[in-house]
Amino acid sequence: MANRSEIHQAVNVLLNDVIEQSFGHLVRHPQQSDELNRIIKDASEDLNYFLLKIDAHQHNHESTGIKAHYEGITKEVQRKSLHLLARLQQIQRRDQINTSDEKPSDPSSEHHSPF
């Protein structure tokens, strides 16, 4: 059974990974800032929500109720992080398609001034 600190760490790792990947993509593709900022905002809000939810229970620390509570959080945070990562991947794929559609510049067609 996972304990409180393990659940806390898992929530941090999963959602901070989404935030870091989204921020990294934002740095490379600032034209996508609206969508990426929404993902970062959603992940940050989810992170805060789940960290608060970890302690929002009335169960004894060794009860089956606490196990179910932690398992529910684990499943929900995994689902949320996968959903957010899927949104990020859609943006990344779209950016890859857009950049591969651009024609590479032909150095022989550039006009070079002798001055």
PyMOL commands that set and color helices and strands:
alter all, ss='L'
color gray80, all
select helices_A, chain A and resi 4-28+30-54+64-101+107-109
alter helices_A, ss='H'
color red, helices_A
deselect
rebuild
show_as cartoon
